[in-house]
Amino acid sequence: MSSQDTPSSGGLDRALNGLGTLMIVLSAVTPASSVFIIVPGVIALAGTGSFLSFLFAAIIGLFMAFVYAELSSAYPTAGGEYTMIGRTLGRFWGFVTLVLVFISIVLIIAVVALGVGTYLGVLLPNLSAQWVGVATIILAGIVAALRIKLNAFVTGIFLGIEMLALLILVVLGFINVERPLSSLFTAPQVLDAATNSLVPASTGLILAATAVAIFAYNGYGAAAYFGEETQDAKRSIGKVVLWALIITVAAELIPLTAVLLGSPDLAALLAAPAKIEYFLEARGGHTLTVVVSLAIAIAIFNAVIAIVLQASRLLFSSGRDKTWFGPINNAIASVHGTYASPWIATIVVSVAAAVACFIDLSLLLVVSGTSLVVIYALLCVAAVAGRRSGATADGHYRMPLFPLPPILAFLALAYVGYQNWLDVAFGRPSLMATLAIMAIAAVYYAVFLARRTDWTLHAPGEIEEIAG
């Protein structure tokens, strides 16, 4: 290994300004993919009440953004949630978070990549979703192994295409308004499958759909993973988190509103198997639908690049901290001499995600589905614990109304967890899978890590072991 590849806490290139980091983070959130993939599911569950679901989810998202902003301001490191939670709640919870985040993020890369074939299928039917997903991940991995500044440029261009696709939805909806905005607040409706007629959407349905809408906004916290590559990170990362959340909410809630208000036939929209495509066909025609579908394929590819960047930095951080064993730690903590990227960690993430493309999609969703609830909950506890212990005292950002945001977010997450437990088909198995992963991580910690003194949680320019 050359001296340029030697693992070090300062090996990454601090080449991003706040805007560059924001481009990558928004690409990881991929608002267009959420609108085309997650929003239809929320509409199917809550009808026009999906507007209120996304509005409530935005409020919860704001609470979580406050939490992320404060913690990432204190620890703007490549370890992300793993380092934040490890520094505030102790090494055990840090390691559990590392395993949970890494497994879920690799599976999410596969899930996202598998969606590329769906939208390319409008031009090239009968594509193999698995092999298209593998090709997408390989190409994204190659890009992700290059300089971070180039990645910010590439993802920024693709993000612009993604936003144009959403703008088309907004324009088509608001120039063809069929019902007043007030109806989304005062008279939300859902389709009764038995009678095929519109009926009032219950509060329970709207709140249940809120649990799904929370996930559509997820990704703003990814800013922390690029803290070691962002200039003046302690001051800027908190702002990036908050701006990412604000832009994401606007980029998802406004197009949703346009679709709900501008659909020519509300019952037909709610009954359509592909709801956004129905709206595009009805208002823009088939050619426009094809063009937008290709833009969504680009958005998904962009998201894969951004999430591979995120996951590779998490793995790099774990190797630098000597979480695993000697040769493995040295390899995944290697920084490329020319591109200043964690190139071996990027290869490992890409290969693992490509293999995951051949796992049954329903199993991928079950294993990764509810891990975010646990991660968010741990972050809420970490924010409170960090304030009490002084562990986050060096952070530049301080959330307003503390401790209300983490407490209210935690309560909302408890409700989401309860809703998942009631769902015996998907939610409960997903929660059990999350708990199983945490149990395996706990066993590894007890057997291999608990007594080790060489495992430390690094921040840029320092070597410091936390109390466990």
C-alpha positions in Angstrom: 0.0 0.0 0.0 1.4 3.4 -1.0 1.8 6.2 1.4 -1.0 7.9 -0.4 -3.3 5.0 0.4 -2.4 4.8 4.0 -5.5 5.0 6.2 -5.7 8.2 8.2 -8.4 10.3 9.8 -7.6 13.1 7.4 -7.4 11.1 4.2 -10.6 12.4 2.5 -10.5 15.5 0.4 -12.2 18.6 1.9 -13.2 19.9 -1.5 -17.0 20.5 -1.1 -18.7 23.7 -0.3 -22.1 23.7 1.3 -23.9 23.7 -2.1 -21.9 20.7 -3.3 -22.8 18.7 -0.2 -26.4 19.8 -0.6 -26.5 18.5 -4.2 -25.3 15.0 -3.1 -27.7 14.9 -0.1 -30.7 15.8 -2.2 -29.7 13.2 -4.8 -29.7 10.6 -2.0 -33.2 11.8 -0.9 -34.2 11.7 -4.6 -37.6 13.5 -4.4 -38.7 12.5 -7.9 -38.3 8.8 -7.0 -40.3 9.4 -3.9 -43.1 11.1 -5.8 -43.2 8.3 -8.4 -42.6 5.3 -6.2 -43.7 6.1 -2.6 -46.4 8.8 -3.1 -48.7 6.4 -5.1 -48.7 4.0 -2.2 -49.6 6.8 0.2 -52.4 7.9 -2.2 -53.7 4.3 -2.4 -53.9 4.2 1.4 -55.2 7.6 2.3 -56.6 9.0 -1.0 -56.6 12.8 -1.0 -55.8 12.6 2.7 -52.3 11.8 1.5 -51.8 15.6 1.4 -52.3 15.8 5.2 -50.2 12.7 5.7 -47.2 14.4 3.9 -47.9 17.6 5.8 -47.8 15.8 9.2 -44.7 13.9 8.0 -43.0 17.2 7.2 -43.5 18.4 10.8 -42.0 15.2 12.1 -39.2 15.6 9.5 -38.5 19.1 10.8 -38.1 17.7 14.4 -35.7 15.0 13.1 -33.8 17.6 11.0 -33.2 19.6 14.1 -31.8 16.5 15.8 -29.6 15.6 12.8 -28.4 19.2 12.5 -27.3 19.4 16.1 -25.6 16.0 16.2 -23.9 16.4 12.8 -22.7 19.8 13.8 -21.0 18.3 16.8 -19.7 15.2 14.8 -19.4 16.0 11.1 -17.6 12.7 10.4 -17.8 10.0 7.7 -19.4 7.7 10.3 -22.7 9.5 10.3 -25.2 8.1 12.8 -22.7 5.5 13.9 -20.3 8.1 15.3 -23.0 10.4 16.6 -24.7 7.7 18.6 -21.5 6.0 19.7 -20.1 9.3 21.0 -23.3 10.2 23.0 -24.8 6.8 24.0 -21.6 4.7 24.2 -19.7 2.2 22.0 -22.3 -0.6 22.3 -25.1 1.5 20.7 -22.7 2.9 18.3 -21.8 -0.5 16.9 -25.4 -1.7 16.8 -26.2 1.5 14.8 -23.2 0.8 12.5 -24.5 -2.7 11.6 -28.1 -1.7 11.3 -27.3 1.3 9.1 -24.9 -0.6 6.9 -27.1 -3.6 6.2 -30.2 -1.4 5.6 -28.3 1.0 3.3 -26.8 -1.7 1.1 -30.3 -3.3 0.7 -31.8 0.1 0.0 -29.2 0.6 -2.8 -30.4 -2.7 -4.3 -34.1 -1.8 -4.0 -33.5 1.6 -5.6 -31.4 0.2 -8.4 -34.1 -2.4 -9.2 -36.4 0.5 -10.0 -34.3 1.6 -13.0 -35.6 -1.2 -15.2 -39.2 -0.3 -14.5 -38.8 3.1 -16.0 -36.5 2.1 -18.8 -39.1 -0.5 -19.7 -41.2 2.2 -21.3 -38.6 2.2 -24.2 -37.0 -1.2 -23.7 -39.6 -3.7 -22.6 -38.8 -7.1 -21.1 -35.6 -5.9 -19.4 -34.3 -8.0 -16.5 -34.8 -6.0 -13.4 -31.9 -7.8 -11.6 -29.3 -7.3 -14.3 -30.4 -3.7 -15.0 -30.0 -3.2 -11.2 -26.5 -4.7 -11.2 -25.4 -2.6 -14.2 -26.8 0.5 -12.5 -24.8 -0.2 -9.3 -21.6 -1.0 -11.1 -21.8 2.3 -13.1 -22.7 4.2 -10.0 -19.8 2.6 -8.1 -17.4 3.7 -10.7 -18.6 7.3 -10.5 -18.6 7.1 -6.7 -14.9 6.1 -6.6 -13.9 9.3 -8.3 -13.2 12.6 -6.6 -16.0 13.9 -4.4 -16.1 17.3 -6.2 -16.8 15.5 -9.5 -19.5 13.5 -7.8 -21.1 16.7 -6.6 -21.1 18.1 -10.2 -22.5 14.9 -11.7 -25.2 14.5 -9.1 -26.1 18.2 -9.5 -26.7 17.8 -13.2 -28.9 14.7 -12.7 -30.7 16.4 -9.8 -31.6 19.3 -12.2 -33.2 16.8 -14.6 -35.1 15.2 -11.7 -36.4 18.6 -10.6 -37.6 19.4 -14.1 -39.7 16.2 -14.1 -41.3 17.3 -10.9 -41.9 20.8 -12.3 -43.8 19.2 -15.2 -46.2 17.6 -12.7 -46.6 20.9 -10.9 -47.4 22.8 -14.1 -49.8 20.2 -15.5 -51.7 20.1 -12.2 -52.0 23.8 -11.4 -53.0 24.8 -14.9 -55.8 22.2 -14.8 -57.2 22.6 -11.3 -60.4 20.7 -10.8 -61.0 21.1 -7.1 -60.2 23.7 -4.4 -57.1 23.4 -2.2 -59.4 23.7 0.9 -60.9 20.3 0.0 -57.6 18.7 0.9 -57.9 20.1 4.4 -61.6 19.9 5.1 -62.9 17.0 3.0 -60.1 14.4 2.3 -61.5 11.4 0.4 -60.5 7.8 -0.2 -61.8 5.2 -2.7 -64.1 2.6 -1.3 -63.0 -0.6 -3.1 -66.4 -2.3 -2.5 -68.5 0.4 -4.0 -65.9 2.0 -6.2 -67.0 5.4 -4.8 -65.4 8.2 -2.9 -65.9 8.3 0.9 -64.4 10.4 3.6 -60.8 9.4 4.6 -60.6 8.6 8.3 -58.1 10.2 10.7 -56.7 6.7 11.3 -55.9 6.2 7.6 -54.3 9.6 7.3 -52.1 8.9 10.3 -51.2 5.4 9.1 -50.2 6.9 5.8 -48.1 9.5 7.7 -45.9 6.6 8.8 -45.1 5.9 5.1 -44.7 9.5 4.2 -41.9 10.0 6.8 -39.8 7.6 4.8 -40.4 9.6 1.6 -38.6 12.5 3.1 -35.7 10.5 4.5 -32.1 11.2 3.5 -31.5 14.8 4.7 -29.3 13.5 7.5 -26.9 12.0 5.0 -25.1 15.4 5.1 -23.1 14.2 8.1 -21.4 11.5 6.1 -19.7 14.2 4.0 -18.6 16.3 6.9 -14.9 15.4 6.4 -15.2 16.5 2.8 -17.1 19.8 3.5 -15.4 23.1 4.1 -16.1 24.6 7.6 -18.2 21.6 8.3 -19.1 22.4 11.9 -20.8 25.6 10.8 -22.2 24.5 7.5 -23.5 20.9 8.0 -26.4 21.8 10.2 -27.6 24.3 7.6 -27.2 21.7 4.8 -29.4 19.3 6.8 -32.2 21.9 7.3 -32.1 23.1 3.7 -32.2 19.5 2.4 -35.3 18.9 4.4 -37.0 22.1 3.3 -36.2 21.5 -0.4 -37.3 17.9 -0.1 -40.7 18.8 1.4 -41.3 21.4 -1.3 -40.2 19.0 -4.0 -42.6 16.3 -2.9 -45.5 18.0 -1.3 -46.1 20.6 -4.1 -46.2 18.0 -6.9 -48.5 15.8 -4.8 -50.8 18.7 -4.3 -50.8 19.4 -8.0 -51.7 15.8 -8.9 -54.5 15.7 -6.3 -56.0 19.0 -7.5 -55.4 18.7 -11.2 -56.5 15.1 -11.9 -59.5 15.1 -14.3 -61.2 12.2 -12.5 -60.4 11.8 -8.8 -61.9 8.3 -8.6 -60.0 7.2 -11.7 -56.7 8.5 -10.1 -57.3 6.6 -6.9 -58.2 3.4 -8.7 -55.3 3.6 -11.2 -52.5 1.0 -10.5 -49.9 3.6 -11.7 -51.3 6.8 -10.3 -48.7 9.4 -11.3 -48.4 7.8 -14.8 -52.3 8.0 -15.1 -52.1 11.7 -14.3 -49.3 12.3 -16.8 -51.2 10.4 -19.6 -54.4 12.3 -18.8 -52.9 15.7 -18.8 -49.8 15.5 -20.9 -50.1 12.5 -23.3 -48.1 9.4 -23.9 -45.0 11.0 -25.2 -44.6 13.3 -22.2 -45.1 10.2 -20.0 -42.2 8.4 -21.7 -39.9 11.5 -21.4 -40.7 11.9 -17.7 -40.3 8.1 -17.1 -36.8 8.3 -18.5 -36.0 11.3 -16.3 -37.1 9.2 -13.3 -34.7 6.4 -14.4 -32.0 9.1 -14.4 -33.1 10.2 -10.9 -32.9 6.7 -9.6 -29.4 6.2 -11.0 -28.4 9.5 -9.4 -29.8 8.3 -6.1 -27.7 5.1 -6.3 -24.5 7.2 -6.8 -25.3 9.3 -3.8 -26.2 6.4 -1.5 -23.1 4.4 -2.6 -21.1 7.5 -1.6 -22.8 7.6 1.8 -22.4 3.9 2.5 -18.8 3.8 1.4 -17.9 6.5 3.9 -19.7 4.7 6.7 -17.7 1.5 5.9 -14.5 3.6 5.5 -15.1 5.1 9.0 -15.6 1.7 10.5 -12.3 0.5 9.1 -10.4 3.6 10.3 -11.9 3.0 13.8 -10.5 -0.6 13.7 -13.9 -2.1 14.2 -13.1 -5.3 12.3 -9.8 -7.2 11.9 -6.4 -6.0 10.8 -6.3 -6.6 7.0 -10.0 -5.8 6.6 -9.6 -2.5 8.5 -6.6 -1.5 6.5 -8.3 -2.3 3.2 -11.6 -0.5 3.7 -9.9 2.5 5.3 -7.7 3.0 2.2 -8.0 6.4 0.5 -7.1 6.5 -3.2 -4.0 8.5 -3.9 -5.4 10.3 -6.9 -9.1 10.5 -6.3 -9.0 10.9 -2.4 -11.9 8.5 -2.2 -12.4 5.4 0.0 -12.1 3.3 -3.1 -12.0 -0.2 -1.6 -14.9 0.6 0.7 -16.8 1.8 -2.5 -16.0 -1.5 -4.2 -17.2 -3.6 -1.3 -20.5 -1.6 -1.0 -21.1 -1.9 -4.7 -20.5 -5.6 -4.9 -22.6 -6.3 -1.8 -25.5 -4.2 -3.3 -25.2 -5.9 -6.7 -25.4 -9.3 -5.1 -28.5 -8.1 -3.1 -30.3 -7.4 -6.4 -30.8 -11.2 -6.7 -32.6 -11.4 -3.3 -36.4 -11.4 -3.5 -37.7 -7.8 -3.5 -40.2 -8.5 -0.7 -37.4 -9.9 1.5 -35.3 -6.8 0.8 -38.1 -4.5 1.8 -38.9 -6.6 5.0 -35.3 -6.5 6.2 -34.7 -2.8 5.5 -38.2 -1.5 6.0 -38.4 -0.4 9.7 -34.7 0.0 10.5 -35.1 3.7 10.0 -37.6 3.9 12.9 -35.0 2.5 15.3 -32.2 4.6 13.9 -34.3 7.8 14.2 -35.3 6.8 17.8 -31.7 6.3 18.8 -30.8 9.7 17.4 -33.5 11.4 19.4 -32.2 9.8 22.6 -28.6 10.7 21.5 -29.6 14.4 21.1 -31.0 14.6 24.6 -28.1 12.6 26.1 -25.5 14.7 24.3 -26.9 17.9 25.7 -27.1 16.5 29.2 -23.5 15.1 29.2 -21.9 17.9 27.2 -20.9 15.5 24.4 -22.3 17.8 21.8 -21.1 21.0 23.4 -18.6 21.7 20.6 -21.3 21.7 17.9 -22.0 25.0 16.2 -25.8 24.4 15.8 -28.3 24.3 18.6 -31.9 23.2 17.9 -34.7 25.6 18.9 -37.2 24.6 21.6 -35.0 21.8 23.0 -35.9 19.2 24.2 -39.3 19.3 22.5 -38.2 18.3 19.0 -36.5 15.0 19.9 -39.2 14.1 22.4 -42.1 14.8 20.0 -40.2 13.0 17.2 -39.6 10.0 19.5 -43.3 9.8 20.3 -44.2 10.0 16.6 -41.7 7.2 15.9 -43.3 5.1 18.7 -46.6 5.5 16.9 -45.0 4.5 13.6 -43.5 1.4 15.3 -47.0 0.6 16.8 -48.6 0.9 13.3 -45.9 -1.4 11.9 -46.5 -4.0 14.6 -50.2 -4.0 13.8 -49.4 -4.8 10.1 -48.8 -8.6 10.3 -48.1 -8.9 6.6 -45.2 -6.5 6.4 -44.6 -4.2 9.3 -44.3 -6.9 12.1 -41.9 -9.2 10.1 -39.9 -6.1 9.3 -39.6 -5.0 12.9 -38.6 -8.5 13.9 -35.9 -8.5 11.2 -34.6 -5.2 12.5 -34.5 -6.6 16.1 -32.7 -9.8 14.8 -30.0 -7.6 13.1 -29.6 -5.7 16.4 -29.3 -8.9 18.3 -26.6 -10.3 16.0 -24.7 -7.0 16.3 -25.0 -7.2 20.1 -23.5 -10.7 20.1 -20.5 -9.6 17.9 -19.9 -6.7 20.2 -20.0 -8.9 23.3 -17.7 -11.5 21.8 -15.2 -9.4 19.9 -15.4 -5.7 20.7 -16.3 -5.2 24.4 -12.8 -5.7 25.8 -10.8 -4.3 22.9 -8.9 -1.1 23.5 -7.8 -0.5 19.9 -11.3 0.2 18.7 -11.8 4.0 18.7 -14.3 6.4 17.1 -12.3 8.9 15.1 -13.2 12.4 14.1 -11.1 14.3 11.5 -7.7 15.1 12.9 -8.1 13.3 16.2 -7.7 9.9 17.8 -10.0 9.6 20.8 -11.6 6.6 22.5 -15.0 7.1 24.1 -16.1 5.5 27.2 -18.2 2.5 26.5 
